Amino acid sequence: AETMANTYLGLRCFECRAFQVQQRKKSAKWECRVCGTKQSVTRVYASDAKAAAVRGVITQLSRAQGEAEEAAEASRFQHSGEDEPGQRENPVLV
């Protein structure tokens, strides 16, 4: 009996939100390599017989997620300054 070729999946952990590549198993369960949370496969972001192909997609998704989080953080920082008008009214001269 021939064995089925390995398939690699691009997944994201629901707990820590880390993107990662996992080999497809018979079970639809997997364990996050970052935080160790056991979970079901609910969404597949990429799938290929070659892990390297899936890694490329996962790298792009991780980079985009990081950039989005940085932009959101910068936006929150700017808005927090506007919420406290007293901060900029009295500049300190050196």
N, C-alpha and C positions, 0 to 999 in steps of 0.2 A: 504494500500500500504506500502510495506517495504521500509525503507530508505537504500541507499547504504552505506556500511561501509566506514568510514573515511580512506582516503589515505593521507600519508604525503610525501612531496617531498623535496629532497635536492637540493637547488638552489644556484646560485651565482649572486650577483648584478653586473650588467654591469658597474655601476658608481663607487662604492667603493670597488668592488671585494670581498666583505664579503660573505662567505658561510653561509647558514642558512636553517632551516627547516620551511616549510610553509605547511599548510593544503591545499589539493587540493580543488579548488572551481569549480563551473560550468564555470565561466569565466576563460580564460587563462591569466588573468592579476593578478599581485601581487604587493605589496608595500614592499620595503626593510625596515626592522626593524632598520637598522643602520643609513641610510642616508635619508630614506623617499621617494626615487625615485620610481615612478610608472612605471612598465614595463611589458612586455609580457613574458610568460614562453617560453624560447628559447632552453634551455638545462636542462635536469633533471639528476643530478649526482647520485641520489638514490631515491628509491620509496618503501614504505612499509606500511602495515596497522598499524604498531607500530611506533610511533614517536621515541622511544628510539633506534630502529634499525637504523633509518635514522640519528639520532644525532651522533651515533658512526661513521658512514661514514663521516659525515660533520666534526667531530672533527679531524679525520685523514687527510682529505683534507686541513683543515685550518692549521694544524701543518706542513704538507708538503709545503704548500704555504709560510708559515712564514719562514721555513728553507731555501727555495729557495731564498726568498727575502734577508735573512741575508747573504747567500753565494754570491749573486750578489752584495750586498753592500760591503762586504769584498773584493771582486774582484775589484770593482771600486776604493776602497781605496788604494789597492796595486798598481793598475795601475796609479793612480794619483800621487803617490810618484815617480814612474819611469819617469813620464812626467816632473818632476822638479828635475833634477839631482843635482842642487846646494844645496838642502836640506840636503843631507847626506855627502857631501864632507867636510864640516867644523863642526865636532862634537864639542860640548861645553864641556869643562872639568870643573868639579866641585871640 
